Amino acid sequence: MEIGEGVGCCGTAAFTGKRVIVSDIRSHPFWAKYKALTSQVGMISCWSEPIMSSKNQVLGTFAIYYQELREPTPEDLSLIESLASIAAISIERNQAELERSHLENQLLQSRKIEAIGHLTGGIAHDFNNILGSILGFAGLALKRCVNSNSGNLEEYLNILIS
Protein backbone atom coordinates (compact mmCIF):
# COMPACT_ATOMS: atom_id res chain seq x y z
CA MET A 1 0.00 0.00 0.00
CA GLU A 2 1.07 3.56 -0.55
CA ILE A 3 1.96 5.93 2.28
CA GLY A 4 -0.17 9.02 2.77
CA GLU A 5 -2.90 10.73 4.72
CA GLY A 6 -6.07 8.63 4.59
CA VAL A 7 -4.43 5.53 3.08
CA GLY A 8 -5.50 2.84 5.50
CA CYS A 9 -4.17 2.70 9.03
CA CYS A 10 -0.54 1.90 8.24
CA GLY A 11 -0.23 4.37 5.36
CA THR A 12 -1.66 7.14 7.51
CA ALA A 13 0.43 6.22 10.59
CA ALA A 14 3.60 6.13 8.47
CA PHE A 15 2.72 9.48 6.88
CA THR A 16 1.77 11.31 10.07
CA GLY A 17 4.09 9.54 12.51
CA LYS A 18 1.13 9.10 14.86
CA ARG A 19 -0.93 6.14 16.08
CA VAL A 20 -4.09 5.41 14.08
CA ILE A 21 -7.01 3.57 15.66
CA VAL A 22 -9.92 2.54 13.41
CA SER A 23 -12.58 0.56 15.23
CA ASP A 24 -14.78 -0.04 12.17
CA ILE A 25 -12.89 -0.30 8.88
CA ARG A 26 -16.14 -0.89 6.98
CA SER A 27 -17.29 2.71 7.40
CA HIS A 28 -14.02 4.59 7.90
CA PRO A 29 -12.88 6.90 5.05
CA PHE A 30 -9.24 5.73 5.32
CA TRP A 31 -10.39 2.34 4.04
CA ALA A 32 -12.82 3.40 1.29
CA LYS A 33 -10.44 2.35 -1.54
CA TYR A 34 -9.79 -1.03 0.06
CA LYS A 35 -13.31 -2.26 0.93
CA ALA A 36 -13.06 -5.28 -1.36
CA LEU A 37 -9.80 -6.40 0.24
CA THR A 38 -10.89 -5.84 3.82
CA SER A 39 -14.23 -7.59 3.39
CA GLN A 40 -12.54 -10.51 1.62
CA VAL A 41 -10.31 -11.22 4.64
CA GLY A 42 -12.82 -10.11 7.26
CA MET A 43 -10.89 -7.13 8.64
CA ILE A 44 -13.06 -4.91 10.82
CA SER A 45 -10.74 -3.11 13.28
CA CYS A 46 -7.20 -1.86 12.83
CA TRP A 47 -4.70 -0.26 15.18
CA SER A 48 -1.47 0.97 13.70
CA GLU A 49 1.55 2.36 15.56
CA PRO A 50 4.43 4.07 13.72
CA ILE A 51 7.85 2.53 14.32
CA MET A 52 10.03 5.53 15.16
CA SER A 53 13.83 5.68 15.04
CA SER A 54 15.95 7.17 17.80
CA LYS A 55 16.14 10.27 15.56
CA ASN A 56 12.33 10.43 15.46
CA GLN A 57 12.02 9.27 11.85
CA VAL A 58 9.38 6.77 10.75
CA LEU A 59 10.93 3.37 9.98
CA GLY A 60 7.65 1.56 9.36
CA THR A 61 4.45 0.66 11.16
CA PHE A 62 3.27 -2.07 13.48
CA ALA A 63 -0.39 -2.96 13.06
CA ILE A 64 -2.93 -5.24 14.66
CA TYR A 65 -6.08 -6.21 12.74
CA TYR A 66 -9.23 -7.75 14.16
CA GLN A 67 -12.19 -9.52 12.58
CA GLU A 68 -14.53 -7.85 15.08
CA LEU A 69 -15.38 -4.35 16.28
CA ARG A 70 -12.80 -3.51 18.87
CA GLU A 71 -11.53 -0.49 20.82
CA PRO A 72 -8.05 -0.75 22.37
CA THR A 73 -7.68 -0.89 26.12
CA PRO A 74 -4.84 1.01 27.80
CA GLU A 75 -3.04 -2.34 28.07
CA ASP A 76 -3.50 -2.92 24.31
CA LEU A 77 -2.07 0.52 23.55
CA SER A 78 0.87 -0.10 25.87
CA LEU A 79 1.52 -3.45 24.17
CA ILE A 80 1.43 -2.08 20.63
CA GLU A 81 3.67 0.82 21.66
CA SER A 82 6.16 -1.60 23.27
CA LEU A 83 6.15 -3.85 20.22
CA ALA A 84 6.79 -0.86 17.93
CA SER A 85 9.71 0.17 20.18
CA ILE A 86 11.20 -3.33 20.01
CA ALA A 87 10.78 -3.31 16.22
CA ALA A 88 12.55 0.08 16.07
CA ILE A 89 15.48 -1.26 18.07
CA SER A 90 15.71 -4.30 15.80
CA ILE A 91 15.50 -2.25 12.59
CA GLU A 92 18.08 0.29 13.78
CA ARG A 93 20.43 -2.47 14.89
CA ASN A 94 20.10 -4.14 11.50
CA GLN A 95 20.77 -0.82 9.75
CA ALA A 96 23.82 -0.23 11.96
CA GLU A 97 25.16 -3.70 11.16
CA LEU A 98 24.68 -3.07 7.43
CA GLU A 99 26.47 0.28 7.74
CA ARG A 100 29.31 -1.36 9.70
CA SER A 101 29.63 -4.04 7.04
CA HIS A 102 29.69 -1.38 4.32
CA LEU A 103 32.41 0.57 6.18
CA GLU A 104 34.45 -2.62 6.72
CA ASN A 105 34.29 -3.30 2.97
CA GLN A 106 35.43 0.26 2.23
CA LEU A 107 38.33 -0.16 4.69
CA LEU A 108 39.31 -3.45 3.06
CA GLN A 109 39.24 -1.83 -0.39
CA SER A 110 41.39 1.08 0.82
CA ARG A 111 43.90 -1.38 2.35
CA LYS A 112 44.05 -3.27 -0.94
CA ILE A 113 44.68 -0.03 -2.83
CA GLU A 114 47.34 0.94 -0.28
CA ALA A 115 49.06 -2.45 -0.73
CA ILE A 116 48.99 -2.04 -4.52
CA GLY A 117 50.50 1.44 -4.06
CA HIS A 118 53.35 0.02 -1.95
CA LEU A 119 53.92 -2.74 -4.49
CA THR A 120 54.04 -0.36 -7.45
CA GLY A 121 56.30 2.00 -5.49
CA GLY A 122 58.70 -0.88 -4.79
CA ILE A 123 58.71 -1.93 -8.44
CA ALA A 124 59.31 1.66 -9.55
CA HIS A 125 62.17 1.98 -7.03
CA ASP A 126 63.82 -1.25 -8.25
CA PHE A 127 63.38 -0.22 -11.87
CA ASN A 128 64.85 3.19 -11.07
CA ASN A 129 67.89 1.52 -9.47
CA ILE A 130 68.48 -0.59 -12.59
CA LEU A 131 67.96 2.39 -14.86
CA GLY A 132 70.38 4.46 -12.73
CA SER A 133 73.06 1.80 -13.16
CA ILE A 134 72.53 1.73 -16.92
CA LEU A 135 72.70 5.52 -17.15
CA GLY A 136 75.81 5.59 -14.93
CA PHE A 137 77.68 3.07 -17.08
CA ALA A 138 76.55 4.85 -20.25
CA GLY A 139 77.91 8.12 -18.83
CA LEU A 140 81.26 6.49 -18.02
CA ALA A 141 81.47 5.00 -21.49
CA LEU A 142 80.68 8.39 -23.01
CA LYS A 143 83.47 9.99 -20.93
CA ARG A 144 85.96 7.36 -22.09
CA CYS A 145 84.90 7.91 -25.66
CA VAL A 146 85.23 11.70 -25.37
CA ASN A 147 88.58 11.36 -23.57
CA SER A 148 89.94 9.16 -26.37
CA ASN A 149 89.04 11.98 -28.83
CA SER A 150 88.04 9.47 -31.45
CA GLY A 151 84.38 10.28 -31.80
CA ASN A 152 84.06 6.92 -33.53
CA LEU A 153 80.60 5.38 -32.91
CA GLU A 154 81.92 1.85 -33.34
CA GLU A 155 84.56 2.42 -30.70
CA TYR A 156 81.95 3.95 -28.41
CA LEU A 157 79.75 0.87 -28.77
CA ASN A 158 82.69 -1.42 -28.05
CA ILE A 159 83.44 0.54 -24.87
CA LEU A 160 79.78 0.21 -23.84
CA ILE A 161 79.83 -3.55 -24.36
CA SER A 162 83.10 -4.09 -22.51
Residue frames as a rotation matrix with the C-alpha (Angstrom) as fourth column:
MET 1
0.578 0.816 0.000 0.00
0.816 -0.578 0.000 0.00
0.000 0.000 -1.000 0.00
GLU 2
-0.013 -0.531 0.847 1.07
0.413 -0.775 -0.479 3.56
0.911 0.344 0.229 -0.55
ILE 3
-0.391 -0.169 -0.905 1.96
0.907 -0.239 -0.347 5.93
-0.158 -0.956 0.247 2.28
GLY 4
-0.761 0.155 0.630 -0.17
0.110 -0.926 0.361 9.02
0.639 0.344 0.688 2.77
GLU 5
-0.817 0.541 0.197 -2.90
-0.450 -0.388 -0.804 10.73
-0.359 -0.746 0.561 4.72
GLY 6
0.119 0.993 0.003 -6.07
-0.835 0.102 -0.540 8.63
-0.537 0.062 0.842 4.59
VAL 7
0.064 -0.164 -0.984 -4.43
-0.752 0.641 -0.156 5.53
0.656 0.750 -0.083 3.08
GLY 8
0.406 0.173 -0.897 -5.50
0.308 0.899 0.312 2.84
0.860 -0.403 0.312 5.50
CYS 9
0.993 -0.044 -0.111 -4.17
0.099 -0.208 0.973 2.70
-0.066 -0.977 -0.202 9.03
CYS 10
0.336 -0.941 0.034 -0.54
0.754 0.290 0.589 1.90
-0.564 -0.172 0.807 8.24
GLY 11
-0.088 -0.351 0.932 -0.23
0.887 -0.454 -0.088 4.37
0.454 0.819 0.351 5.36
THR 12
0.633 0.401 0.662 -1.66
0.084 -0.886 0.457 7.14
0.770 -0.234 -0.594 7.51
ALA 13
0.934 -0.318 -0.161 0.43
0.185 0.047 0.982 6.22
-0.304 -0.947 0.103 10.59
ALA 14
0.090 -0.945 0.315 3.60
0.946 0.180 0.269 6.13
-0.310 0.274 0.910 8.47
PHE 15
0.007 -0.021 1.000 2.72
0.683 -0.730 -0.020 9.48
0.730 0.683 0.009 6.88
THR 16
0.641 0.374 0.671 1.77
-0.143 -0.800 0.583 11.31
0.754 -0.469 -0.459 10.07
GLY 17
-0.514 -0.848 -0.129 4.09
-0.080 0.197 -0.977 9.54
0.854 -0.492 -0.170 12.51
LYS 18
-0.547 0.424 0.722 1.13
-0.836 -0.235 -0.496 9.10
-0.041 -0.875 0.483 14.86
ARG 19
-0.881 0.291 0.372 -0.93
0.159 0.925 -0.346 6.14
-0.445 -0.246 -0.861 16.08
VAL 20
-0.552 0.764 -0.335 -4.09
-0.760 -0.295 0.580 5.41
0.344 0.574 0.743 14.08
ILE 21
-0.837 0.408 0.366 -7.01
0.070 0.741 -0.667 3.57
-0.543 -0.533 -0.649 15.66
VAL 22
-0.508 0.743 -0.435 -9.92
-0.788 -0.197 0.584 2.54
0.348 0.639 0.686 13.41
SER 23
-0.585 0.349 0.732 -12.58
-0.465 0.595 -0.655 0.56
-0.665 -0.724 -0.186 15.23
ASP 24
0.323 0.736 0.595 -14.78
0.259 0.536 -0.803 -0.04
-0.910 0.413 -0.018 12.17
ILE 25
-0.716 -0.698 -0.019 -12.89
0.096 -0.126 0.987 -0.30
-0.692 0.705 0.157 8.88
ARG 26
-0.372 0.626 0.686 -16.14
0.905 0.409 0.117 -0.89
-0.207 0.664 -0.718 6.98
SER 27
0.664 0.727 0.176 -17.29
0.746 -0.659 -0.094 2.71
0.047 0.194 -0.980 7.40
HIS 28
0.349 -0.599 -0.721 -14.02
0.310 -0.652 0.692 4.59
-0.884 -0.465 -0.041 7.90
PRO 29
0.929 0.078 -0.361 -12.88
-0.275 -0.507 -0.817 6.90
-0.247 0.859 -0.449 5.05
PHE 30
-0.004 -1.000 -0.019 -9.24
-0.845 -0.006 0.534 5.73
-0.534 0.018 -0.845 5.32
TRP 31
-0.615 -0.216 0.758 -10.39
-0.044 0.969 0.241 2.34
-0.787 0.115 -0.606 4.04
ALA 32
0.352 0.859 -0.372 -12.82
-0.451 -0.193 -0.871 3.40
-0.820 0.475 0.319 1.29
LYS 33
0.145 -0.371 -0.917 -10.44
-0.985 0.033 -0.169 2.35
0.093 0.928 -0.361 -1.54
TYR 34
-0.739 -0.621 -0.262 -9.79
-0.573 0.783 -0.241 -1.03
0.355 -0.027 -0.934 0.06
LYS 35
-0.016 0.831 0.557 -13.31
-0.948 0.164 -0.272 -2.26
-0.317 -0.532 0.785 0.93
ALA 36
0.670 0.264 -0.694 -13.06
-0.573 0.778 -0.257 -5.28
0.472 0.570 0.672 -1.36
LEU 37
-0.240 -0.868 -0.435 -9.80
-0.187 0.481 -0.856 -6.40
0.953 -0.124 -0.277 0.24
THR 38
-0.773 -0.100 0.627 -10.89
-0.616 -0.121 -0.779 -5.84
0.154 -0.988 0.032 3.82
SER 39
0.241 0.927 0.288 -14.23
-0.938 0.298 -0.174 -7.59
-0.247 -0.228 0.942 3.39
GLN 40
0.462 -0.133 -0.877 -12.54
-0.495 0.782 -0.379 -10.51
0.736 0.609 0.295 1.62
VAL 41
-0.429 -0.717 -0.550 -10.31
0.142 0.547 -0.825 -11.22
0.892 -0.432 -0.133 4.64
GLY 42
0.390 0.749 -0.535 -12.82
0.662 0.176 0.729 -10.11
0.640 -0.639 -0.427 7.26
MET 43
-0.707 -0.668 -0.232 -10.89
0.657 -0.500 -0.564 -7.13
0.261 -0.551 0.792 8.64
ILE 44
0.424 0.897 0.123 -13.06
0.732 -0.420 0.537 -4.91
0.533 -0.138 -0.835 10.82
SER 45
0.978 -0.152 -0.145 -10.74
-0.014 -0.736 0.677 -3.11
-0.210 -0.660 -0.722 13.28
CYS 46
0.404 -0.898 0.173 -7.20
0.677 0.166 -0.717 -1.86
0.615 0.407 0.676 12.83
TRP 47
0.925 -0.281 -0.254 -4.70
0.005 -0.663 0.749 -0.26
-0.379 -0.694 -0.612 15.18
SER 48
0.571 -0.754 0.326 -1.47
0.659 0.184 -0.729 0.97
0.489 0.631 0.602 13.70
GLU 49
0.803 -0.423 -0.419 1.55
0.149 -0.539 0.829 2.36
-0.577 -0.728 -0.370 15.56
PRO 50
0.801 -0.588 -0.116 4.43
-0.342 -0.290 -0.894 4.07
0.492 0.755 -0.433 13.72
ILE 51
0.636 -0.725 -0.265 7.85
0.760 0.529 0.376 2.53
-0.132 -0.441 0.888 14.32
MET 52
0.952 -0.231 0.201 10.03
-0.195 -0.963 -0.186 5.53
0.236 0.138 -0.962 15.16
SER 53
0.256 -0.945 -0.206 13.83
0.560 0.318 -0.765 5.68
0.788 0.080 0.610 15.04
SER 54
0.085 -0.334 -0.939 15.95
0.958 -0.231 0.169 7.17
-0.273 -0.914 0.300 17.80
LYS 55
-0.912 -0.394 -0.116 16.14
0.333 -0.874 0.352 10.27
-0.241 0.282 0.929 15.56
ASN 56
-0.278 0.925 -0.259 12.33
-0.008 -0.272 -0.962 10.43
-0.961 -0.265 0.083 15.46
GLN 57
-0.523 0.127 -0.843 12.02
-0.851 -0.137 0.507 9.27
-0.051 0.982 0.179 11.85
VAL 58
0.506 0.786 0.355 9.38
-0.705 0.614 -0.354 6.77
-0.496 -0.071 0.865 10.75
LEU 59
-0.660 -0.749 0.062 10.93
-0.627 0.594 0.504 3.37
-0.414 0.294 -0.861 9.98
GLY 60
-0.784 0.492 -0.378 7.65
0.074 0.679 0.730 1.56
0.616 0.545 -0.569 9.36
THR 61
-0.134 0.784 0.607 4.45
-0.923 -0.321 0.210 0.66
0.359 -0.532 0.767 11.16
PHE 62
-0.995 -0.012 -0.099 3.27
0.029 0.913 -0.407 -2.07
0.095 -0.408 -0.908 13.48
ALA 63
-0.387 0.922 0.014 -0.39
-0.850 -0.362 0.382 -2.96
0.357 0.136 0.924 13.06
ILE 64
-0.900 0.298 0.320 -2.93
0.087 0.839 -0.537 -5.24
-0.428 -0.455 -0.781 14.66
TYR 65
-0.586 0.745 -0.318 -6.08
-0.655 -0.205 0.727 -6.21
0.476 0.635 0.609 12.74
TYR 66
-0.761 0.440 0.477 -9.23
-0.170 0.575 -0.800 -7.75
-0.627 -0.690 -0.363 14.16
GLN 67
-0.837 0.546 -0.023 -12.19
0.191 0.330 0.924 -9.52
0.513 0.770 -0.381 12.58
GLU 68
0.105 0.858 -0.503 -14.53
0.969 0.025 0.245 -7.85
0.223 -0.513 -0.829 15.08
LEU 69
0.511 0.104 0.853 -15.38
-0.004 -0.992 0.124 -4.35
0.860 -0.067 -0.506 16.28
ARG 70
0.420 -0.440 -0.794 -12.80
0.893 0.354 0.276 -3.51
0.160 -0.826 0.541 18.87
GLU 71
0.771 -0.249 0.586 -11.53
-0.296 -0.955 -0.016 -0.49
0.564 -0.161 -0.810 20.82
PRO 72
-0.087 -0.878 -0.471 -8.05
0.281 0.432 -0.857 -0.75
0.956 -0.207 0.209 22.37
THR 73
0.877 0.219 -0.428 -7.68
0.455 -0.092 0.886 -0.89
0.155 -0.971 -0.180 26.12
PRO 74
0.733 -0.668 0.129 -4.84
-0.679 -0.704 0.208 1.01
-0.048 -0.240 -0.969 27.80
GLU 75
0.221 -0.644 0.733 -3.04
-0.210 0.702 0.680 -2.34
-0.952 -0.304 0.020 28.07
ASP 76
0.595 0.054 0.802 -3.50
0.708 0.437 -0.555 -2.92
-0.380 0.898 0.222 24.31
LEU 77
0.946 -0.214 0.244 -2.07
-0.050 -0.838 -0.543 0.52
0.320 0.501 -0.804 23.55
SER 78
0.489 -0.797 0.356 0.87
-0.735 -0.156 0.660 -0.10
-0.470 -0.584 -0.662 25.87
LEU 79
0.286 -0.337 0.897 1.52
0.251 0.930 0.269 -3.45
-0.925 0.148 0.351 24.17
ILE 80
0.744 0.028 0.667 1.43
0.668 -0.004 -0.744 -2.08
-0.018 1.000 -0.022 20.63
GLU 81
0.864 -0.469 0.181 3.67
-0.458 -0.883 -0.103 0.82
0.208 0.006 -0.978 21.66
SER 82
0.336 -0.752 0.568 6.16
-0.539 0.341 0.770 -1.60
-0.773 -0.564 -0.290 23.27
LEU 83
0.400 -0.140 0.906 6.15
0.572 0.811 -0.127 -3.85
-0.717 0.569 0.404 20.22
ALA 84
0.913 -0.073 0.401 6.79
0.294 -0.566 -0.771 -0.86
0.283 0.821 -0.495 17.93
SER 85
0.667 -0.707 0.233 9.71
-0.732 -0.565 0.380 0.17
-0.137 -0.425 -0.895 20.18
ILE 86
0.223 -0.561 0.797 11.20
-0.081 0.804 0.589 -3.33
-0.971 -0.196 0.134 20.01
ALA 87
0.645 0.068 0.761 10.78
0.714 0.302 -0.632 -3.31
-0.273 0.951 0.147 16.22
ALA 88
0.940 -0.307 0.148 12.55
-0.230 -0.893 -0.388 0.08
0.251 0.330 -0.910 16.07
ILE 89
0.381 -0.831 0.405 15.48
-0.673 0.051 0.738 -1.26
-0.634 -0.554 -0.539 18.07
SER 90
0.244 -0.234 0.941 15.71
0.380 0.916 0.129 -4.30
-0.892 0.327 0.312 15.80
ILE 91
0.828 0.120 0.548 15.50
0.560 -0.227 -0.797 -2.25
0.029 0.967 -0.255 12.59
GLU 92
0.833 -0.540 0.119 18.08
-0.540 -0.841 -0.042 0.29
0.123 -0.030 -0.992 13.78
ARG 93
0.257 -0.757 0.600 20.43
-0.410 0.477 0.777 -2.47
-0.875 -0.446 -0.188 14.89
ASN 94
0.413 -0.040 0.910 20.10
0.678 0.680 -0.278 -4.14
-0.608 0.732 0.308 11.50
GLN 95
0.940 -0.052 0.336 20.77
0.206 -0.699 -0.685 -0.82
0.271 0.713 -0.647 9.75
ALA 96
0.628 -0.750 0.208 23.82
-0.725 -0.468 0.505 -0.23
-0.282 -0.468 -0.838 11.96
GLU 97
0.193 -0.545 0.816 25.16
0.050 0.836 0.546 -3.70
-0.980 -0.064 0.188 11.16
LEU 98
0.650 0.089 0.755 24.68
0.739 0.159 -0.655 -3.07
-0.178 0.983 0.037 7.43
GLU 99
0.927 -0.326 0.186 26.47
-0.268 -0.922 -0.277 0.28
0.262 0.207 -0.943 7.74
ARG 100
0.412 -0.800 0.437 29.31
-0.594 0.128 0.794 -1.36
-0.691 -0.587 -0.422 9.70
SER 101
0.301 -0.244 0.922 29.63
0.521 0.852 0.055 -4.04
-0.799 0.464 0.384 7.04
HIS 102
0.864 0.055 0.500 29.69
0.469 -0.445 -0.763 -1.38
0.181 0.894 -0.411 4.32
LEU 103
0.779 -0.600 0.183 32.41
-0.626 -0.758 0.182 0.57
0.030 -0.256 -0.966 6.18
GLU 104
0.295 -0.671 0.681 34.45
-0.209 0.650 0.731 -2.62
-0.933 -0.357 0.052 6.72
ASN 105
0.521 -0.052 0.852 34.29
0.762 0.478 -0.437 -3.30
-0.385 0.877 0.288 2.97
GLN 106
0.932 -0.192 0.306 35.43
-0.004 -0.852 -0.523 0.26
0.361 0.487 -0.795 2.23
LEU 107
0.559 -0.758 0.337 38.33
-0.698 -0.210 0.684 -0.16
-0.447 -0.618 -0.647 4.69
LEU 108
0.302 -0.410 0.861 39.31
0.293 0.899 0.325 -3.45
-0.907 0.154 0.391 3.06
GLN 109
0.748 0.015 0.664 39.24
0.661 -0.114 -0.742 -1.83
0.064 0.993 -0.095 -0.39
SER 110
0.865 -0.451 0.219 41.39
-0.437 -0.893 -0.111 1.08
0.245 0.000 -0.969 0.82
ARG 111
0.373 -0.751 0.545 43.90
-0.465 0.357 0.810 -1.38
-0.803 -0.556 -0.216 2.35
LYS 112
0.446 -0.173 0.878 44.05
0.671 0.714 -0.200 -3.27
-0.593 0.678 0.435 -0.94
ILE 113
0.875 -0.094 0.475 44.68
0.307 -0.652 -0.694 -0.03
0.375 0.752 -0.541 -2.83
GLU 114
0.713 -0.648 0.267 47.34
-0.678 -0.541 0.498 0.94
-0.178 -0.536 -0.825 -0.28
ALA 115
0.312 -0.591 0.744 49.06
0.031 0.788 0.614 -2.45
-0.950 -0.169 0.264 -0.73
ILE 116
0.605 -0.059 0.794 48.99
0.787 0.198 -0.585 -2.04
-0.122 0.978 0.166 -4.52
GLY 117
0.928 -0.261 0.267 50.50
-0.196 -0.949 -0.246 1.44
0.318 0.175 -0.932 -4.06
HIS 118
0.474 -0.784 0.401 53.35
-0.593 0.053 0.804 0.02
-0.651 -0.618 -0.440 -1.95
LEU 119
0.340 -0.303 0.890 53.92
0.490 0.865 0.108 -2.74
-0.803 0.399 0.442 -4.49
THR 120
0.754 -0.031 0.657 54.04
0.617 -0.312 -0.723 -0.36
0.227 0.950 -0.216 -7.45
GLY 121
0.853 -0.484 0.197 56.30
-0.520 -0.824 0.226 2.00
0.054 -0.295 -0.954 -5.49
GLY 122
0.346 -0.731 0.588 58.70
-0.246 0.535 0.809 -0.88
-0.905 -0.425 0.006 -4.79
ILE 123
0.423 -0.147 0.894 58.71
0.794 0.537 -0.287 -1.93
-0.438 0.831 0.343 -8.44
ALA 124
0.907 -0.068 0.415 59.31
0.189 -0.816 -0.546 1.66
0.375 0.574 -0.728 -9.55
HIS 125
0.687 -0.691 0.226 62.17
-0.623 -0.400 0.672 1.98
-0.374 -0.602 -0.705 -7.03
ASP 126
0.219 -0.602 0.768 63.82
0.210 0.798 0.565 -1.25
-0.953 0.037 0.301 -8.25
PHE 127
0.586 0.053 0.808 63.38
0.808 0.041 -0.588 -0.22
-0.064 0.998 -0.019 -11.87
ASN 128
0.953 -0.230 0.199 64.85
-0.209 -0.970 -0.122 3.19
0.221 0.074 -0.972 -11.07
ASN 129
0.462 -0.822 0.334 67.89
-0.400 0.143 0.905 1.52
-0.792 -0.552 -0.263 -9.47
ILE 130
0.186 -0.353 0.917 68.48
0.694 0.707 0.132 -0.59
-0.695 0.612 0.377 -12.59
LEU 131
0.753 0.172 0.635 67.96
0.609 -0.546 -0.575 2.39
0.247 0.820 -0.516 -14.86
GLY 132
0.885 -0.465 0.013 70.38
-0.415 -0.777 0.474 4.46
-0.210 -0.424 -0.881 -12.73
SER 133
0.200 -0.831 0.518 73.06
0.057 0.538 0.841 1.80
-0.978 -0.139 0.156 -13.16
ILE 134
0.306 -0.030 0.951 72.53
0.914 0.288 -0.285 1.73
-0.266 0.957 0.115 -16.92
LEU 135
0.917 0.086 0.388 72.70
0.223 -0.920 -0.323 5.52
0.330 0.383 -0.863 -17.15
GLY 136
0.712 -0.700 0.056 75.81
-0.392 -0.330 0.859 5.59
-0.583 -0.633 -0.509 -14.93
PHE 137
0.032 -0.714 0.699 77.68
0.433 0.640 0.635 3.07
-0.901 0.283 0.330 -17.08
ALA 138
0.504 0.200 0.840 76.55
0.861 -0.188 -0.472 4.85
0.063 0.962 -0.267 -20.25
GLY 139
0.988 -0.146 0.055 77.91
-0.151 -0.981 0.121 8.12
0.036 -0.128 -0.991 -18.83
LEU 140
0.358 -0.904 0.233 81.26
-0.225 0.159 0.961 6.49
-0.906 -0.397 -0.146 -18.02
ALA 141
0.078 -0.290 0.954 81.47
0.812 0.574 0.108 5.00
-0.579 0.765 0.281 -21.49
LEU 142
0.809 0.272 0.522 80.68
0.540 -0.693 -0.477 8.39
0.232 0.667 -0.708 -23.01
LYS 143
0.824 -0.560 -0.083 83.47
-0.408 -0.689 0.600 9.99
-0.393 -0.461 -0.796 -20.93
ARG 144
0.083 -0.814 0.575 85.96
0.202 0.578 0.790 7.36
-0.976 0.050 0.212 -22.09
CYS 145
0.297 0.116 0.948 84.90
0.935 0.167 -0.314 7.91
-0.195 0.979 -0.059 -25.66
VAL 146
0.967 0.082 0.240 85.23
0.130 -0.973 -0.193 11.70
0.217 0.218 -0.952 -25.37
ASN 147
0.615 -0.787 0.052 88.58
-0.393 -0.249 0.885 11.36
-0.684 -0.564 -0.463 -23.57
SER 148
0.019 -0.620 0.785 89.94
0.553 0.660 0.508 9.16
-0.833 0.424 0.355 -26.37
ASN 149
-0.176 -0.024 -0.984 89.04
-0.444 -0.890 0.101 11.98
-0.878 0.455 0.146 -28.83
SER 150
-0.871 -0.190 0.454 88.04
0.270 0.586 0.764 9.47
-0.411 0.787 -0.459 -31.45
GLY 151
-0.356 0.830 -0.430 84.38
-0.716 -0.538 -0.445 10.28
-0.600 0.149 0.786 -31.80
ASN 152
-0.741 0.034 -0.671 84.06
-0.495 0.648 0.579 6.92
0.454 0.761 -0.463 -33.53
LEU 153
0.187 0.927 0.325 80.60
-0.967 0.115 0.228 5.38
0.173 -0.357 0.918 -32.91
GLU 154
0.556 -0.022 -0.831 81.92
-0.137 0.984 -0.117 1.85
0.820 0.179 0.544 -33.34
GLU 155
-0.543 -0.816 -0.199 84.56
0.166 0.128 -0.978 2.42
0.823 -0.564 0.066 -30.70
TYR 156
-0.560 0.422 0.712 81.95
-0.790 -0.531 -0.307 3.95
0.249 -0.735 0.631 -28.41
LEU 157
0.554 0.805 -0.212 79.75
-0.730 0.592 0.341 0.87
0.400 -0.034 0.916 -28.77
ASN 158
0.193 -0.575 -0.795 82.69
0.196 0.817 -0.543 -1.42
0.961 -0.051 0.271 -28.05
ILE 159
-0.802 -0.473 0.364 83.44
-0.210 -0.348 -0.914 0.54
0.559 -0.810 0.180 -24.87
LEU 160
-0.100 0.867 0.489 79.78
-0.976 -0.181 0.121 0.21
0.193 -0.465 0.864 -23.84
ILE 161
0.671 0.379 -0.637 79.83
-0.375 0.915 0.149 -3.55
0.639 0.139 0.757 -24.36
SER 162
-0.075 -0.835 -0.545 83.10
0.233 0.517 -0.824 -4.09
0.969 -0.189 0.156 -22.51
